[in-house]
Amino acid sequence: MNSRQRRGVLLLLLSVICALGAFAGVLSVINDVKSKVGPEVTAYEVKKDIKPYTSLTSAQFEKTEMPKRWLSANAITDLAEIRGKIAVTTLKQGSLLQSDMIVDQPALQPGQQEVAIMIDAATGVAGKITAGSKVNVYATFEGQREGDPDLSKIIVTNAAVLDVGDLTPLQPDADDRTRAATDAVPITFALSALDAQRITYAESFAKRVRLALVAPGETGTVPDKDRTYELTKDK
């Protein structure tokens, strides 16, 4: 091997040593970053905006991986935690799911029963009443005898809404030609036995049933003297 060949071999070895040194340096930097960032864990992002009081399902979230040290202490890492929960506020698309965003779905209290009735979508719900809402239930009745005025009555106050179902097309009864086809929504309430009878009676015999959303935190009721309204007595 002549001197030129020896120089070529030495340069080749030197290049290999430099490459190995650079590779070792890169690995060192990567390991240093990993040691600073820490291990990754599973978290969940909101796929699309979720309205307040909406029941939660796993389909509403997508899995993501991120360093554990970057997660807040109340971040949810297991979707089993959303079972039986509802959103307490609007969950924005792309936000990480956290335990302070959700609460237990309203449940029956002792002495209550679950009652569902169909409510006209246009006049009774309008998309603002959701699970967890409190509502007053209004019903309009025809006069008992010919010539008697129609009455509007508040039949239940502060009724707790457990669930709002899907929009359902309704056809009028065969013997009722005065009503047109309409869309209705099944609303499930948690009510006492007496209020359950009142709301069921209204669904069956009232000309119209409406729901009025009660402001959050409002616990007052409507006095008995203000629960019945007649146009002829309005001053």
C-alpha positions in Angstrom: 0.0 0.0 0.0 1.6 3.3 -1.1 1.4 6.5 0.8 -1.5 7.9 -1.2 -3.6 4.8 -0.3 -2.7 5.0 3.3 -3.8 8.7 3.4 -7.1 7.6 1.8 -7.7 4.9 4.4 -6.9 7.3 7.2 -9.3 9.9 5.8 -12.0 7.3 5.5 -11.5 6.1 9.0 -11.5 9.7 10.2 -14.8 10.3 8.4 -16.3 7.2 9.9 -15.2 8.3 13.4 -16.6 11.8 12.8 -19.9 10.3 11.6 -20.1 8.1 14.7 -19.3 11.1 16.9 -22.1 13.1 15.3 -24.6 10.2 15.6 -23.6 9.8 19.3 -24.2 13.6 19.7 -27.6 13.4 18.1 -28.6 10.4 20.4 -27.4 12.4 23.4 -29.5 15.4 22.5 -32.6 13.1 21.9 -32.1 11.3 25.2 -31.6 14.7 26.9 -34.9 16.0 25.4 -36.7 12.8 26.4 -35.4 13.0 29.9 -36.6 16.6 30.2 -40.0 16.0 28.6 -40.7 12.7 30.3 -42.9 9.8 29.2 -46.0 10.2 27.1 -49.5 9.4 28.2 -53.0 9.2 26.5 -55.3 12.2 26.6 -58.5 13.0 24.7 -59.5 16.0 22.6 -63.0 17.2 21.7 -63.8 16.4 18.1 -66.6 19.0 17.7 -68.2 21.6 20.0 -70.4 19.9 22.6 -73.3 21.9 24.1 -73.8 22.2 27.9 -75.7 19.4 29.6 -75.2 17.1 26.7 -74.7 13.4 27.6 -71.2 12.3 26.7 -70.0 9.3 24.6 -66.6 8.1 23.6 -67.4 9.0 19.9 -67.3 12.7 20.8 -63.5 12.5 21.6 -60.3 11.5 19.8 -57.2 10.0 21.3 -53.9 11.9 21.5 -50.5 11.3 23.0 -48.6 13.9 24.9 -45.9 14.2 27.6 -47.3 13.5 31.0 -45.6 16.5 32.5 -47.6 18.8 30.2 -51.0 17.5 31.3 -52.9 19.2 34.1 -53.7 17.1 37.2 -57.4 16.9 36.2 -56.9 15.8 32.6 -58.9 12.7 31.8 -56.8 9.8 30.5 -59.4 7.1 30.5 -62.8 7.5 28.7 -64.4 5.2 31.3 -64.6 8.4 33.5 -67.3 10.0 31.2 -69.8 7.2 31.8 -73.0 8.8 33.1 -71.6 12.3 32.8 -72.8 15.4 31.0 -70.9 18.5 29.9 -71.1 21.3 32.4 -70.3 24.0 29.9 -69.6 24.2 26.1 -66.7 21.9 25.2 -64.8 23.5 22.4 -63.4 21.6 19.5 -59.7 20.7 20.0 -59.7 21.3 23.8 -58.4 18.6 26.1 -61.0 16.8 28.2 -60.7 17.5 31.9 -62.7 16.4 34.9 -63.9 19.9 35.8 -65.7 20.1 32.4 -68.1 17.3 33.3 -70.6 16.4 36.0 -72.8 13.5 36.9 -76.0 13.2 34.8 -79.1 14.2 36.9 -80.7 11.3 38.6 -83.9 10.6 40.4 -84.3 11.7 44.0 -86.3 9.7 46.6 -90.0 10.1 45.9 -89.5 11.1 42.2 -90.3 9.1 39.1 -89.2 9.4 35.5 -91.9 10.6 33.1 -91.5 11.4 29.4 -93.9 13.4 27.2 -93.8 14.7 23.7 -93.3 18.5 23.4 -93.8 20.5 20.2 -90.3 21.2 18.9 -91.2 24.8 17.7 -93.0 26.1 20.7 -91.6 24.0 23.6 -87.9 23.3 23.1 -86.3 25.6 20.5 -82.9 23.8 21.1 -82.2 25.6 24.4 -83.6 23.0 26.8 -81.2 20.2 27.6 -80.5 17.5 30.2 -80.0 19.2 33.5 -82.2 22.2 32.7 -85.0 23.3 35.1 -88.3 24.4 33.4 -91.8 25.6 34.2 -94.5 23.7 32.3 -97.4 25.8 30.9 -100.6 24.3 29.4 -103.5 26.0 27.6 -107.0 24.5 28.1 -110.2 25.3 26.4 -113.1 26.6 28.5 -115.1 23.8 30.1 -118.4 25.0 28.7 -119.3 26.9 25.6 -118.6 30.6 26.1 -116.1 30.0 28.9 -112.7 31.6 28.3 -109.6 29.6 27.5 -107.1 29.3 30.4 -103.3 29.3 30.5 -102.0 27.5 33.6 -98.6 26.8 35.1 -99.0 23.2 36.1 -95.5 22.3 37.2 -92.6 24.6 38.4 -88.9 23.8 38.4 -89.3 20.5 36.7 -85.9 18.8 36.3 -85.1 17.6 32.7 -83.3 14.3 32.6 -83.1 13.8 28.9 -84.0 15.4 25.6 -84.7 12.9 22.8 -84.5 13.1 19.0 -86.8 15.1 16.8 -89.8 13.0 15.8 -92.4 13.7 13.1 -96.0 13.4 14.5 -99.2 12.9 12.6 -102.5 14.2 14.0 -105.1 11.7 15.2 -107.5 10.5 12.6 -110.4 12.2 14.4 -108.6 15.5 14.9 -108.5 17.4 11.6 -107.7 20.7 13.2 -104.1 19.9 13.8 -101.4 19.7 11.2 -98.5 17.3 11.2 -95.7 18.6 13.4 -92.3 17.7 14.8 -92.0 16.9 18.5 -89.3 16.0 21.0 -89.6 13.5 23.8 -88.6 15.2 27.1 -88.0 13.1 30.2 -88.6 14.7 33.6 -87.9 13.8 37.2 -91.1 14.5 39.0 -93.1 13.8 42.1 -96.2 11.5 41.7 -98.6 14.5 41.7 -96.5 16.6 39.2 -96.2 13.5 37.0 -100.1 13.3 36.9 -100.3 17.0 36.1 -97.9 16.9 33.2 -99.4 13.7 31.8 -102.9 15.2 32.0 -101.7 18.3 30.2 -100.1 16.3 27.4 -103.4 14.4 26.9 -106.0 17.2 27.2 -104.3 20.6 26.8 -104.5 22.5 23.5 -100.8 23.3 23.8 -98.0 22.5 26.3 -95.0 24.8 26.5 -91.8 24.7 28.5 -90.2 27.9 30.0 -86.5 27.6 30.8 -85.7 28.6 34.4 -82.6 30.6 35.0 -79.6 28.6 36.4 -79.6 28.7 40.2 -83.2 29.9 40.4 -85.0 28.0 43.2 -88.1 30.1 43.7 -91.6 29.0 42.7 -94.6 30.8 41.2 -97.4 31.8 43.7 -100.7 30.0 43.3 -102.5 33.2 42.5 -100.2 33.8 39.5 -100.5 30.3 38.0 -103.7 30.8 36.1 -104.2 33.4 33.4 -107.4 34.6 31.6 -107.2 37.3 29.0 -110.6 38.7 30.1 -109.2 39.3 33.6 -105.9 40.9 32.5 -105.9 44.6 33.5 
